[in-house]
Amino acid sequence: MIKVSESAKQRITNLMQEDGYDAMRDFVRVGVKSGGCSGLSYELKFDKTQGETDRLFKDNDVKIVVDKKSVLYLAGTILEYSGGLNGKGFVFNNPNANRTCGCGESFSL
C-alpha cells in the first residue's frame, strides 16, 4: 500500500523516540484532507491508537495507519525523506496524483 524509503524510516524512528513514541509498538498515521493549493493535502503524525475503520500497513519495519477514506488516494505512494540544506523533509511520491504543488504538500487527482 504505502512504501517507506530507508531515509524516511530512519527519520521516523528518530522523531518517534524524541516525541516519546515506541517505533515497535506505535505507528505513523498518514491521511489526506481537503485543502492546500492543489485541492488535497497530506497529513502525517504519530499515533498510539488504531480506529475500527483504519487500515494497518507495515513496510521497512514502519507501521502505518491510514483511515478508510484516505486509502484510495494513497495506494502505491512512497514516503521518502530528503534532508540537508535544500531538503524538503518528508516527501510523498504518489502515483495517483495528476498535479502537485511546488512544495509537494498538496495534490489533485
Phi, psi and omega per residue, in radians:
M1 nan -1.271 3.076
I2 -2.018 2.233 3.098
K3 -1.691 2.609 -3.138
V4 -2.145 2.108 3.131
S5 -1.234 2.874 3.132
E6 -1.087 -0.714 3.141
S7 -1.153 -0.666 3.103
A8 -1.180 -0.693 3.116
K9 -1.034 -0.833 -3.115
Q10 -1.088 -0.757 -3.128
R11 -1.190 -0.716 3.104
I12 -1.065 -0.816 -3.133
T13 -1.037 -0.786 3.131
N14 -1.119 -0.803 -3.127
L15 -1.140 -0.660 3.117
M16 -1.083 -0.782 3.124
Q17 -1.078 -0.778 3.138
E18 -1.061 -0.604 -3.096
D19 -1.618 0.118 3.083
G20 1.449 0.346 3.086
Y21 -1.777 2.704 3.111
D22 -1.843 1.975 -3.071
A23 -1.092 -0.377 3.124
M24 -1.415 -0.440 -3.056
R25 -1.948 -0.741 -3.072
D26 -1.548 3.086 -3.072
F27 -2.462 3.003 3.066
V28 -1.708 2.231 3.081
R29 -1.707 2.138 3.132
V30 -2.050 2.331 -3.133
G31 -2.620 3.058 3.116
V32 -2.228 2.385 3.096
K33 -2.368 2.804 3.082
S34 -1.209 2.443 3.110
G35 2.360 -3.126 -3.101
G36 1.478 2.941 -3.043
C37 -1.304 -0.230 3.122
S38 -1.882 -0.018 3.067
G39 2.013 -0.700 3.112
L40 -2.257 2.549 3.113
S41 -2.303 2.754 -3.114
Y42 -1.542 2.569 3.001
E43 -2.089 2.435 -3.134
L44 -2.515 2.094 3.110
K45 -2.715 2.927 3.092
F46 -1.618 2.640 -3.102
D47 -2.619 2.682 3.117
K48 -1.951 -0.220 -3.091
T49 -2.130 2.521 3.130
Q50 -1.967 2.223 3.123
G51 -1.359 2.901 -3.109
E52 -1.050 -0.638 -3.082
T53 -1.696 0.050 3.110
D54 -1.280 2.573 3.029
R55 -1.858 2.373 -3.130
L56 -1.834 2.259 3.087
F57 -2.215 2.713 3.083
K58 -2.399 2.243 3.073
D59 -2.534 2.364 3.086
N60 0.952 0.681 3.125
D61 1.141 0.344 3.078
V62 -1.980 2.207 3.085
K63 -1.526 2.274 -3.112
I64 -2.179 2.297 3.085
V65 -1.980 2.315 -3.141
V66 -2.247 2.312 3.094
D67 -1.224 2.735 -3.040
K68 -0.949 -0.728 -3.108
K69 -1.138 -0.644 -3.041
S70 -1.421 -0.301 -3.062
V71 -0.971 -0.779 -3.107
L72 -1.101 -0.613 -3.117
Y73 -1.315 -0.425 -2.977
L74 -1.849 -0.014 -3.103
A75 -0.974 2.200 3.107
G76 1.467 0.047 -3.109
T77 -1.251 2.504 3.050
I78 -1.973 2.160 3.092
L79 -1.614 2.113 -3.126
E80 -2.163 2.887 3.083
Y81 -2.267 2.270 3.122
S82 -2.097 1.943 -3.129
G83 -1.799 -2.872 3.118
G84 1.588 -3.020 -3.072
L85 -1.109 -0.713 -3.128
N86 -1.804 0.214 -3.096
G87 -1.159 2.596 -3.120
K88 -1.720 -0.141 -3.012
G89 1.550 -2.444 -3.134
F90 -1.336 2.374 -3.101
V91 -2.215 2.305 3.086
F92 -1.736 1.987 3.032
N93 -1.679 1.677 -2.993
N94 -1.865 1.965 -3.132
P95 -1.205 -0.244 -3.127
N96 -1.483 -0.247 -3.077
A97 -1.365 2.167 3.059
N98 -1.427 -0.571 -3.116
R99 -2.515 2.406 3.049
T100 -2.182 2.736 3.106
C101 -1.428 3.003 -3.103
G102 -1.087 -0.574 -3.106
C103 -1.459 -0.244 3.119
G104 1.403 0.130 -3.094
E105 -1.651 -0.160 3.098
S106 -2.425 2.834 -3.066
F107 -2.724 2.981 3.007
S108 -2.396 2.790 -3.125
L109 -1.776 nan nan
